[in-house]
């Protein structure tokens, strides 16, 4: 059985006299992967309304708002057992950031690789981006900070694995 991405549309009907809301749900479109692998991430939508989603088949998919495949990208060579692509993030410059295995990949909105950074370890987190475009991602027991151009800013070793991180508008970084 193929796994599908289903985008639902909602139609609301308001009845002011009765203060009731009726909702009708219908499928706007359905996107199917080429394999039986499911989607590994939540959906993220770019500034141009492109929909990005990572999959257990090792691909990140870029879909139009109408559900048409714009492109797909995998960092894996054919025949390599692909691990999941974690939830993508979108940088201030519109580039898409994904993590898989031990590497952070940055792609253009057209799906071309801009740069990558390999920690020689394992990624456990999805990228977080601050108001200046700096990228934060946890790999094993290390929190990495990189510039938007892929240069390492700093590394912080923790006592346990980094499972997630968040950056506040004032630049504070929280990780656990």
C-alpha positions in Angstrom: 0.0 0.0 0.0 1.3 3.4 -0.9 1.4 6.2 1.7 -0.3 9.4 0.8 -0.2 13.1 1.7 -3.8 14.3 1.9 -4.5 18.0 1.9 -7.9 18.8 3.2 -10.1 21.8 2.4 -12.7 23.1 4.7 -16.0 24.8 3.8 -17.7 26.7 6.6 -21.4 27.6 6.6 -22.4 30.1 9.2 -25.9 30.4 10.5 -26.2 33.6 12.4 -29.8 33.0 13.5 -28.9 29.7 15.2 -25.2 30.5 16.1 -24.2 27.2 14.5 -21.3 26.4 12.2 -21.5 23.6 9.8 -18.2 22.2 8.4 -17.7 20.1 5.4 -14.3 18.5 4.8 -13.2 17.4 1.4 -9.9 16.3 -0.2 -8.3 19.1 -2.2 -5.8 16.7 -3.6 -3.8 13.6 -2.7 0.0 13.1 -3.2 1.4 9.5 -3.3 5.0 8.5 -2.9 6.5 6.0 -5.2 7.2 3.6 -2.4 5.4 2.1 0.6 7.4 4.3 2.9 5.4 7.0 4.8 6.0 10.6 5.5 8.4 11.3 8.3 7.7 14.9 9.0 5.0 17.5 9.3 4.4 19.8 6.3 6.2 23.2 6.1 5.1 25.8 3.5 7.6 28.2 1.9 7.0 31.9 1.2 6.1 31.0 -2.4 3.5 28.5 -1.1 5.6 25.5 -2.1 4.9 22.6 0.3 7.9 20.7 1.7 7.7 17.3 3.4 10.3 14.7 4.3 9.8 11.0 3.8 11.0 7.7 5.2 12.0 6.8 1.6 14.9 9.3 2.1 13.5 12.1 -0.1 12.3 15.6 0.6 9.4 16.5 -1.7 8.5 19.9 -2.9 4.9 20.2 -4.0 2.9 23.0 -5.6 -0.2 24.2 -3.8 -2.2 22.1 -6.3 -0.3 18.9 -5.3 2.0 18.6 -8.3 5.5 17.4 -7.7 7.9 20.3 -8.3 11.0 18.3 -7.3 12.4 15.7 -4.9 15.8 15.4 -3.5 17.7 12.7 -1.7 21.3 12.9 -0.4 21.6 9.1 -0.6 23.2 7.2 -3.5 21.1 4.5 -5.1 21.1 1.3 -3.1 22.0 2.9 0.2 19.5 2.3 3.0 18.1 5.8 3.5 17.1 7.0 6.9 14.3 9.5 7.3 14.6 13.1 6.4 13.6 15.1 9.4 11.2 18.1 9.3 12.5 20.8 7.0 13.0 24.4 8.0 13.1 27.5 5.8 15.9 30.0 6.2 15.5 33.7 6.0 16.9 33.6 2.4 14.2 31.1 1.4 16.5 28.1 1.3 15.3 24.8 2.7 17.3 23.1 5.5 17.0 19.4 6.2 18.9 16.9 8.4 19.4 13.3 7.7 22.0 10.9 9.2 24.8 13.1 10.4 24.5 15.9 7.8 22.7 19.2 7.6 21.7 20.0 4.0 20.7 23.4 2.6 18.8 23.4 -0.7 17.5 26.3 -2.9 13.8 26.6 -3.4 14.5 24.9 -6.8 16.0 21.8 -5.1 19.7 22.5 -5.8 22.2 21.9 -3.0 23.8 25.0 -1.6 26.0 23.5 1.1 26.1 20.7 3.6 27.7 20.2 7.0 28.7 16.7 8.3 29.1 16.3 12.0 30.5 12.8 11.8 27.8 11.9 14.3 24.1 11.6 14.3 21.5 14.3 14.0 18.6 14.1 16.4 17.0 17.5 15.8 15.4 19.6 13.1 17.1 22.9 12.3 16.2 26.1 14.1 17.0 29.5 12.7 17.5 32.8 14.5 16.6 36.3 13.3 20.0 36.8 11.7 19.8 33.5 9.7 22.1 31.5 11.9 21.3 27.8 12.1 21.1 25.7 15.3 21.0 21.9 15.2 21.7 19.2 17.7 23.9 16.2 16.8 24.3 13.6 19.5 25.4 15.4 22.6 26.5 18.6 20.7 24.6 21.7 19.8 26.0 23.3 16.7 25.6 26.9 15.5 26.4 27.7 11.9 26.1 30.8 9.8 23.6 30.9 6.9 26.6 30.2 4.7 27.5 27.0 6.5 30.5 28.2 8.5 30.7 26.8 12.1 30.1 29.5 14.7 30.4 27.4 17.8 29.8 24.0 19.3 28.4 23.2 22.8 28.8 19.8 24.4 26.0 18.7 26.7 25.8 15.9 29.2 23.0 14.1 27.3 21.7 13.9 23.8 20.2 17.0 22.2 16.6 16.1 21.4 15.3 19.5 20.3 16.2 23.2 20.3 14.4 26.5 19.9 15.4 30.0 19.4 13.4 32.9 20.8 13.0 36.3 19.0 15.5 37.8 21.4 18.1 35.2 20.4 18.0 33.0 23.5 18.6 29.3 22.7 16.8 26.6 24.6 17.7 22.9 24.1 16.9 19.7 25.8 
